[in-house]
Amino acid sequence: MDLSRPAHLVAPDLIGARIRSTLGPPVCVLITEVEAYGGEGEDEASHAHRGRTARNATMFGRPGLLYVYLSHGLHWCVNVTTGDEGTASAVLLRAGEVIEGVETAQGRRRAARTTRDLARGPGRLGAALGVTGAQDGTDLLDKSAPVRLLPRLAEPAGIVTSTRVGITRDAHRPWRWHWEGHRSVSAARSLRP
């Protein structure tokens, strides 16, 4: 998987990939929904739009790093850095299906009503994996890392794109992708194959 490209080119390739955490008993999530975010001056919805800060510094790192941020003071959100080092670019992992460590994920996500809901949404996905800000900057391609990005086992049946969810700036960009018909994907908007 080539992560050295801009986020909007990498993002669709992450559908069907997996992210695995060994922060405690192993939990692996099949990635089913993502959103791309560009860099400084390029994408007004991006954390990096106004330049580098302590919060977004990892977005400017080399491709394949785990960029973690706290959303609304409640949820740790998980991103994969992409593009060239020094140029901010990342893909937000919006949703997935827990395929290993369901009991561990359930223990971390007690509010989930069904297994479908364990990683359905970016904050839920981060919680299911046990990720916090302490893992920000982890090399997802390092075989010894506690959180790793793993390739697809098989091609998704279909990938659909739409505009991003829950933003007001640059909301017109069709930079959200999801696995068509997968039960873990959040509510769809303006879908286009």
Secondary structure as GFF3:
##gff-version 3
##sequence-region A 1 193
A	DSSP	alpha_helix	7	14	.	.	.	ID=ss1
A	DSSP	beta_strand	18	21	.	.	.	ID=ss2
A	DSSP	beta_strand	27	37	.	.	.	ID=ss3
A	DSSP	three_ten_helix	57	60	.	.	.	ID=ss4
A	DSSP	beta_strand	66	71	.	.	.	ID=ss5
A	DSSP	beta_strand	75	81	.	.	.	ID=ss6
A	DSSP	beta_strand	90	100	.	.	.	ID=ss7
A	DSSP	alpha_helix	102	108	.	.	.	ID=ss8
A	DSSP	three_ten_helix	115	117	.	.	.	ID=ss9
A	DSSP	alpha_helix	122	129	.	.	.	ID=ss10
A	DSSP	three_ten_helix	133	135	.	.	.	ID=ss11
A	DSSP	beta_strand	147	150	.	.	.	ID=ss12
A	DSSP	beta_strand	159	162	.	.	.	ID=ss13
A	DSSP	beta_strand	176	179	.	.	.	ID=ss14
###
